[in-house]
Amino acid sequence: MNFDWMIMLAQLLLSLSFLVAVHEFGHLVAAKYFGMRVEQFSIGFPPKIWSFKKGETEYAISAIPLGGYVKISGMIDESLDTETMKQPAQPWEFRSKPAWQRLIVMLGGIVVNVIVGIMIFIGITYTFGDTYILKDAINESGGFHVGPVGEEIGLKTGDKIVKVNGRDFEYFEELIRPATLLTTDATYTVERDGQLLEIAIPHDFIQKFNKKETAANFIFFRYAPVIGRILPESVAEKMGLKQGDKIVSLNGTPIAYYDEVTTYIKSAKPDTLTVVVQREGQTLSFTEGFKDQSLLGIGPEKPEEFFAKAERQINYGFIESIPLGTERAFTTLAVQVKAFGKIISGALSPKESLSGPLGIMQAFGVEWDWERFWSLTGVLSLVLAFMNLLPIPALDGGHVMFLSYEIISRRKPSDKFLETAQKVGMVFLLGLMVFIFANDIIKMVSP
C-alpha cells in the first residue's frame, strides 16, 4: 500500500494548523488587550471535534482543517450573527471600541504571521546554514547539461553560464531563484564555442519552472561517465559492464560526460552497441545487440570528486542569522507580491501559477524533511499574511479597508453595508476556493 499521500497530507495539515493557530492567536491577544470579549477560538471550521472553555473563551479544534477563526463579540464576521448586532452595543464588544483599536485587532493576525515567518527563516538559517554549488566549478568541468526545458529557451548542452541578468554570480542556485526568474527582461549570458550569447528568459518561464518535472529537465552540471549502478536484466548486464567502469566511447563516438551516453543512444538508435570502458587501468570493449532498445540500463556514479571541489557549506552563528534570515523573509515576501502583480497584469497565467492545498501538499514531498517542511511553512506564513491583507471583504484586509475609511472620513459604514460586504466577500472566496481546488486536480491529472 502506498502511504506517500498520507505523509504529504500530514505535513500539510501540521503546517496549516500551526499557521492558522498563530494567525488567530494574533487576533485573540490584540482583542483581549483592548478589553474585547472573545467568544471562541477555533483551529479549523465546524463541525467541532474537541473543545474546552477557559474564562469567557471556548477553545476548539474543528473538522475542516483549511482555516480557523476567532469569534469576537460585536463584530460582523464569518458567523453573520446579525441578531446580536441588533442589540444595543456593549462596552466589551468590538463595535464599541475606537476605530484605531479595531484596526490593530484586525492587523494582529497578519503581523504575527510576518513575525513567525521571519523567525522561521532565522531558525532555518541558523540550524541548516546554506549549501551551494560554485558556478566556476561547473564551468571548469564542462559547463551545463541542458534538458528539454532549457533547450526551449535556447540553451545548449556544454554552455557555460557566466552572468545572470547582466551581472556576475557565484553560485548555481542563483540561476533558478524566483527573484531571478521574475525579473523583467531576465537573461542568461552564456559562453558557447568561445563566444558570449544573451539568452532571454521568457516572462512566464517561472510558471513552467514551478511544475514538479521541470527542474530536473532544465539545467544540471556535467560529470564523468562512470557507471554507478546496473539494472537487472539490462543490456549493460548482458554485456558484462560493471560498477565503476568509465565509458570511453559508444560505437566509436568518444564519450566525455555521462549525459552524452543518453544523448547518443537517443539520436543514433543503433542496432548493435559497442561500449569501450576503462576498468582498473585496462581498456575493454563490449558488444551487444541493441535493436529496438532505448536504454543501456546504467545509472551514474555520484561524482564525489566534483562535489568536493564544487560544494560549499556555510554555517552561521545565531546573531549572524538574525539579519540574514530577516532579509530572506522579506525577499520571499517581495517575490510573492511581485508574482501576484504579474498574475493581475496577465503576465502570468492564474491557472499555471496558483496552487491550493493539493498543490502545496505535493510540494512537501513524500519524505518528511524538516528543513523543507519549515522552509515551506515560512513561505506559507508570509503568503498568508499578504493574502489576508488584500482588500477583500471577509478577509482581514477587507476589515482594514473599511476601518481605514472610517478613520480617515470619521464616518463609520453601516452594519447593513458591512453585513452585505461580508456576504459578497464570502461568496467570492468560496468561488475562488472551488477554482483553486479544481485547478489543482486538473494539474495533477494532466500529463
C-alpha positions in Angstrom: 0.0 0.0 0.0 1.3 3.4 -1.0 1.4 5.8 2.0 3.1 8.7 0.2 -0.1 10.8 0.1 -0.5 10.3 3.9 2.9 11.7 4.5 2.3 14.7 2.3 -1.2 15.3 3.9 0.2 15.0 7.4 2.8 17.7 6.6 0.2 19.9 5.0 -2.2 19.7 8.0 0.6 20.2 10.5 1.8 23.3 8.7 -1.6 24.8 8.1 -2.8 24.1 11.6 0.3 25.8 13.1 -0.1 28.8 10.8 -3.8 29.2 11.5 -3.2 28.9 15.2 -0.6 31.7 15.3 -2.7 33.9 13.0 -5.8 33.7 15.0 -3.8 34.0 18.2 -2.6 37.4 17.0 -6.3 38.5 16.7 -7.1 37.0 20.1 -4.3 38.7 22.0 -5.0 42.1 20.5 -8.7 41.8 21.2 -8.2 40.8 24.8 -5.6 43.5 25.3 -8.2 46.1 24.4 -10.9 44.5 26.6 -12.9 42.9 23.9 -14.8 39.6 24.7 -13.5 36.7 22.6 -16.3 34.1 22.5 -14.5 31.3 20.5 -11.0 30.5 19.2 -11.1 27.7 16.6 -8.5 25.9 14.6 -10.4 24.6 11.6 -14.0 25.1 10.6 -17.1 23.3 12.1 -18.2 20.7 12.9 -16.3 20.8 16.2 -14.2 17.9 17.2 -12.9 18.9 20.7 -13.1 22.0 22.8 -12.6 23.4 26.3 -13.6 26.7 27.9 -11.3 29.0 29.9 -12.8 32.2 31.2 -15.1 33.7 28.6 -13.5 31.9 25.6 -14.1 28.5 24.2 -11.0 27.0 22.5 -11.8 24.4 19.8 -10.4 22.1 17.2 -12.8 21.6 14.3 -13.1 19.1 11.5 -12.3 21.1 8.3 -8.5 22.0 8.6 -8.4 24.7 6.0 -8.5 27.7 8.2 -9.8 28.9 11.5 -11.4 31.9 13.2 -11.7 34.0 16.3 -15.3 35.0 17.3 -15.1 38.5 18.8 -18.3 39.8 20.4 -20.0 42.6 18.4 -18.1 42.0 15.2 -19.6 41.2 11.8 -17.6 38.2 10.7 -18.0 34.7 9.1 -20.7 33.8 11.6 -23.0 36.6 10.3 -24.5 36.9 13.7 -27.0 39.7 12.8 -29.2 39.1 15.8 -26.5 40.2 18.2 -25.8 43.2 16.1 -29.5 44.4 16.6 -29.0 44.6 20.3 -27.5 47.8 22.0 -23.7 47.8 21.8 -21.9 46.7 25.0 -18.6 48.2 26.2 -16.8 44.8 25.8 -17.8 44.5 22.1 -15.7 45.1 19.1 -18.1 47.7 17.7 -17.8 49.8 20.9 -14.1 50.3 20.7 -12.3 53.1 18.9 -11.5 52.5 15.2 -7.8 52.5 15.8 -8.1 49.7 18.3 -10.3 47.7 16.0 -7.7 48.2 13.2 -4.9 46.9 15.4 -7.1 43.8 16.2 -7.6 43.1 12.5 -3.9 43.5 11.7 -3.0 41.3 14.7 -3.0 38.0 12.7 -1.2 39.5 9.8 1.6 40.9 12.0 2.0 37.6 13.8 2.3 35.7 10.5 5.0 38.1 9.4 6.9 37.7 12.7 6.5 33.9 12.6 7.7 33.8 9.0 10.8 35.9 9.9 11.5 33.7 13.0 11.3 30.5 10.8 13.7 31.9 8.3 16.1 32.9 11.1 15.8 29.4 12.6 16.4 27.7 9.2 19.5 29.9 8.5 21.0 29.2 11.9 20.1 25.4 12.0 20.9 24.4 8.4 23.1 27.1 7.0 23.5 27.1 3.2 24.8 24.6 0.7 25.9 26.0 -2.6 27.4 24.7 -5.9 30.1 27.0 -7.3 29.4 28.3 -10.7 33.1 28.3 -11.7 33.5 24.6 -10.7 30.6 23.8 -13.1 32.0 25.8 -16.0 35.5 24.3 -15.4 34.1 20.8 -15.5 32.4 21.2 -18.9 29.5 23.6 -18.4 25.9 22.5 -18.1 23.9 19.6 -19.3 20.7 21.1 -20.7 17.4 19.3 -20.7 14.3 19.9 -22.9 13.1 22.8 -20.8 16.4 24.5 -21.1 16.6 23.9 -24.8 13.2 25.5 -25.3 14.7 28.9 -24.2 17.8 28.5 -26.4 20.4 26.9 -24.0 22.5 24.0 -25.3 24.5 21.3 -23.5 28.0 22.5 -22.9 27.0 26.1 -22.4 28.8 27.9 -19.6 26.6 30.4 -17.9 28.8 33.4 -16.9 26.2 36.1 -16.0 22.6 36.3 -14.9 20.6 39.4 -15.6 23.8 41.1 -16.8 25.7 40.6 -13.6 28.3 38.1 -12.4 27.2 35.4 -9.9 28.9 32.9 -7.7 26.5 30.0 -7.1 24.4 27.7 -9.3 21.4 28.3 -7.1 21.2 32.0 -8.2 20.2 30.8 -11.7 16.9 29.4 -10.5 15.8 31.6 -7.7 12.3 33.1 -8.1 13.7 36.6 -7.8 15.9 35.9 -10.8 13.2 34.3 -13.0 10.6 37.1 -12.1 13.0 39.9 -13.2 11.7 41.9 -16.1 13.8 41.2 -19.3 15.7 38.5 -17.4 18.7 36.9 -19.3 21.4 34.4 -19.0 24.8 35.3 -20.6 26.4 32.1 -21.9 29.8 31.2 -23.3 29.4 28.9 -26.3 32.2 27.9 -28.6 34.3 30.9 -27.4 31.5 33.4 -27.9 29.2 35.2 -25.5 25.5 35.0 -26.2 22.4 36.5 -24.4 19.6 34.0 -23.8 16.3 35.7 -22.9 14.3 34.1 -20.1 10.6 34.2 -21.1 8.4 36.4 -18.8 6.2 33.4 -18.0 9.0 31.0 -17.5 8.6 30.8 -13.7 5.1 29.2 -14.0 6.6 26.5 -16.2 9.6 26.0 -13.9 7.3 25.6 -10.9 6.0 22.3 -12.4 7.5 19.4 -10.5 9.1 17.7 -13.6 10.7 20.9 -14.9 13.6 21.4 -12.6 15.1 18.0 -13.5 14.8 18.8 -17.2 16.2 22.3 -17.1 20.0 22.5 -16.4 22.4 20.5 -14.3 26.1 20.2 -14.0 28.1 17.6 -16.1 30.2 14.8 -14.7 32.3 11.9 -15.8 30.7 8.8 -17.5 31.3 6.4 -14.6 28.8 3.6 -14.0 27.3 3.7 -10.5 24.7 1.0 -10.9 23.5 -1.6 -13.4 19.9 -2.5 -13.8 19.0 -6.2 -13.6 18.4 -8.0 -17.0 19.5 -4.8 -18.9 21.7 -4.6 -22.0 24.6 -3.4 -19.7 24.3 -6.5 -17.5 24.3 -8.8 -20.6 27.4 -7.0 -21.9 29.3 -7.6 -18.7 29.6 -4.0 -17.7 30.5 -3.4 -14.0 30.0 -0.7 -11.4 33.0 1.7 -11.6 33.6 1.3 -15.3 34.3 4.6 -17.0 32.8 4.7 -20.5 35.3 5.9 -23.2 33.2 5.5 -26.4 30.0 4.2 -27.9 30.3 2.7 -31.4 33.5 4.7 -31.8 31.9 8.0 -30.7 34.1 9.5 -27.8 32.2 10.0 -24.6 33.5 12.6 -22.1 30.4 13.2 -20.0 27.7 11.0 -18.6 24.8 12.9 -20.3 26.4 12.1 -23.7 25.5 8.4 -23.2 21.8 9.1 -23.2 22.1 11.7 -26.0 24.0 9.3 -28.3 21.6 6.4 -27.7 18.5 8.6 -28.4 20.0 10.1 -31.6 21.8 7.1 -33.1 19.3 4.3 -32.2 21.9 1.7 -33.1 21.1 -2.0 -33.9 24.4 -3.1 -32.3 26.2 -1.2 -29.5 29.9 -1.4 -28.8 30.9 0.1 -25.4 34.6 0.8 -24.7 35.4 1.3 -21.0 38.3 1.8 -18.7 38.4 -0.7 -15.8 41.3 -0.9 -13.3 43.8 0.5 -15.8 42.7 -1.6 -18.7 40.7 -0.6 -21.8 37.9 -3.2 -22.5 35.4 -3.5 -25.3 31.9 -5.0 -25.1 29.4 -5.5 -27.9 25.7 -6.5 -27.7 22.6 -6.3 -29.9 20.6 -3.1 -29.3 17.8 -3.2 -31.9 14.5 -1.9 -30.5 16.2 -0.9 -27.3 16.2 2.6 -25.8 18.1 2.2 -22.5 21.6 0.8 -21.8 20.4 0.2 -18.2 23.0 2.0 -16.2 23.0 4.8 -13.6 25.7 7.4 -12.8 28.2 7.2 -10.0 27.8 10.2 -7.6 30.7 12.5 -8.6 32.4 12.8 -5.2 35.4 14.5 -6.7 33.2 17.1 -8.3 31.2 17.8 -5.1 34.4 18.0 -3.0 35.6 20.8 -5.3 32.3 22.5 -6.1 30.1 22.2 -3.0 30.3 24.9 -0.3 28.6 24.5 3.1 28.2 27.8 5.0 27.1 27.9 8.6 26.0 31.0 10.5 26.1 32.0 14.2 22.8 32.9 15.8 23.4 36.7 15.8 24.6 36.5 12.2 21.4 34.6 11.3 19.1 37.3 12.6 19.7 39.9 9.8 20.3 37.3 7.2 17.1 35.4 8.0 15.1 38.6 8.2 16.3 39.7 4.8 15.4 36.4 3.3 12.0 36.5 4.7 11.3 40.0 3.3 12.9 38.9 -0.1 10.5 36.0 -0.1 7.5 38.2 0.6 8.6 40.7 -2.1 8.8 37.8 -4.6 5.3 36.7 -3.7 4.0 40.3 -4.1 5.8 40.6 -7.5 4.4 37.3 -8.7 0.9 38.3 -7.6 1.3 41.6 -9.6 2.2 39.7 -12.7 -0.9 37.5 -12.3 -3.1 40.5 -12.0 -1.4 42.2 -15.0 -1.9 39.0 -17.1 1.9 38.3 -17.5 1.4 35.0 -15.6 -1.5 32.6 -16.0 -3.6 32.1 -12.8 -4.2 28.5 -13.9 -0.4 27.8 -14.0 0.7 30.0 -11.1 -1.9 29.4 -8.4 -1.8 26.4 -6.2 -4.2 25.3 -3.5 -4.0 22.7 -0.7 -3.4 19.8 -3.2 -0.5 21.6 -4.9 1.0 22.7 -1.6 0.7 19.1 -0.3 2.8 17.8 -3.2 5.4 20.5 -2.6 6.1 19.0 0.9 7.2 15.7 -0.8 6.8 12.1 0.2 9.7 12.1 2.7 9.5 14.0 5.9 12.3 16.5 5.6 12.3 19.1 8.4 14.4 21.7 6.5 11.9 21.5 3.6 8.9 21.5 6.0 10.0 24.6 7.8 11.1 26.4 4.6 7.6 25.9 3.1 5.9 26.8 6.3 7.9 30.0 6.5 6.9 30.9 2.9 3.3 30.0 3.6 3.2 32.2 6.7 4.3 35.2 4.7 1.9 34.3 1.8 -0.9 34.0 4.4 -0.1 37.5 5.8 0.0 39.0 2.3 -3.2 37.3 1.1 -5.1 38.3 4.2 -4.1 41.9 3.7 -5.8 42.0 0.3 -8.8 44.4 0.4 -11.4 41.7 0.0 -14.4 41.6 2.3 -14.4 38.5 4.6 -10.6 38.8 4.7 -8.7 40.8 7.3 -7.8 43.2 4.6 -11.4 43.9 3.9 -11.9 45.0 7.6 -8.7 47.0 7.4 -10.0 48.8 4.3 -13.3 49.8 5.9 -11.7 50.8 9.2 -9.1 52.9 7.3 -12.1 54.6 5.6 -13.7 55.2 9.0 -10.5 56.7 10.5 -9.9 59.0 7.5 -13.5 60.1 6.9 -14.6 59.8 10.6 -17.8 58.1 9.2 -18.5 54.5 10.2 -20.1 52.3 7.5 -23.5 51.0 8.5 -23.8 47.5 9.9 -26.1 46.6 7.0 -23.4 47.6 4.5 -20.7 45.6 6.4 -23.0 42.6 6.5 -23.7 42.8 2.8 -20.0 43.2 2.0 -19.1 40.2 4.2 -21.6 38.0 2.3 -20.2 39.2 -1.1 -16.7 38.5 0.1 -17.6 35.1 1.3 -19.2 34.1 -2.0 -16.1 35.4 -3.9 -13.7 33.5 -1.6 -15.8 30.3 -1.9 -15.8 30.6 -5.7 -12.0 31.2 -5.7 -11.6 28.1 -3.5 -13.6 26.0 -5.9 -11.4 27.3 -8.8 -8.2 26.6 -7.0 -9.2 23.1 -5.9 -10.4 22.3 -9.5 -7.2 23.7 -10.9 -5.1 21.6 -8.5 -7.0 18.5 -9.6 -6.6 19.3 -13.3 -2.8 19.9 -12.9 -2.5 16.6 -11.0 -4.2 14.5 -13.7 -2.8 16.4 -16.7 0.2 14.6 -18.4 
